[in-house]
Amino acid sequence: MNEQNNKKDLDEIDKIILKNFLKGFGKIMILWLLNKEKSHGYSLTKKINEMYNSQNEIINTSTVYPILHKLEKEEAITKTEKIEKNRTIKIYQITPLGKEKLSKSKKLFHEKLSKKYFEFVEDVFIPIKKGE
């Protein structure tokens, strides 16, 4: 196996890890983004991919739209449709219930997770400082 194949395999493993991470935090991540501003699904997908700081697309709209549909069914978000250049654009917005869910999730994370968990998150997800 050459170095190019090793790099490709690593990229695929990275994608799998990050996709599974999104499955666990997808709803919270999308509510958090929609709490900042209303958006359409493609834009949310781009913003999530930008969070991963990867040149590869980690997720696509086929991952985001099912989460949006679940959140809409739960009445955590609403959607409005507008016509732009002969296309229907669906704009998603967080509802008061969605803001409540986001707030409860934040509170749960801060109250129920141990210091060891936050140590893990800092160690795994926060980039290493130069010189360490």
N, C-alpha and C positions, 0 to 999 in steps of 0.2 A: 504494500500500500504506500503510495507516495504522499508527500506533504500536502498537496492540494486536496486529496481525498480525506486526509486527517482533518484539515481545516473545514471542509464541507460537512463531515460527520459532526464535528464540534458545533458548527453553526446549527445543524439540525437538532442536536441535543439541547443547545441553548434555546432554540425556538420552542421545543417541547416543554422545557422548564418554565419559560416565561408564559406560554399559553396556559399551562396548569395554574400558574400564579394568578393569571387574569381570571380564570374560572372561579377561583376562591374569592377574589377581591373585585370582580367585575362590576357588580351592582354598586358597591361603595365608590369605586373609582368613577363610574359614570355619574352617579348622583353628585359626587364632589365636583366633577367638571361642569355639570348642568347647574349646580348651585352658583358657579362663577358667571355663567352666561348660557342662554339658550343656544341650541346648536342642532345641526342635522347629523345623521348617522355617519356619513363619510368624514365629516369634520371631526367628530368624536374619535373615529378610528385613527385619523392622522395624529390627533393630540395624544392618544394612548401610545402610538408607535413612537412619537417624539419623546415620551417619558422614558422609553427603554434605551434611548441613546444608541440605537443600532442603525447601521446602514441598510440592514435587511428589514423587510416588513415582517413584524412579529405576528400581528393579527390582521385580519381583514374584516370587511363589513359582515361576512357570514358568521363571524364570532360576535360582533357587537349587536347586530339587529335582534337576535333572539333574546339578549339581555334587555334591550330596549322594550321589546314586546312584553316580557315578563314584568318589567317595572311599570309599564303602562297598564297591564292587567291588574297589578297591585295598587293602582292609582297613585303611584309615587311620582309619575311624570305624566304629562299630557302632550299631545302632538297637535300641531296645526299644519294645514297644508296650504302652500301657495304655488302659483304657477310662475315659473321663470324660464324664459326661452322655450316655451311649449313643453316644459317638463314640470311634473308635480314634485315639489320639494317638501319633505316632511321635517318640520322644525319641532324639536323636543324641548320641553321646559319642565323644571322641577316644580312639584306642587307643595303646598304646605305639609301634606303627609310625607312626601319625599324628604323635605327638610327635617321633619321630625325623625324619620328613619335614619337619616345621615347623622343627626345629632346623637341619637341613641347609640348608633354604631361607634361613633367617636368616644362617647362616654364609656361604653362597654370595653373598648380597647384600653382606655386609660385606667379604668377601675379594676378590671378583671385579669389583665395580663400581668404576669410577674416581672420583676426587674430583669430576671434571666432572659425572658422573651425579648425585652427591649435591647438587652446586651447582644442577643442573637441577631436581631434586626440590624443593629448598628454595625456589627461585625460583618454580616453577609451583604447588606444592601448599601452601606455608606462607603464611598470610595476611600481607599487607603490614602492617607496624607503623604505628600512627598517627604522623603527623608526617613520613613519608617520601614 
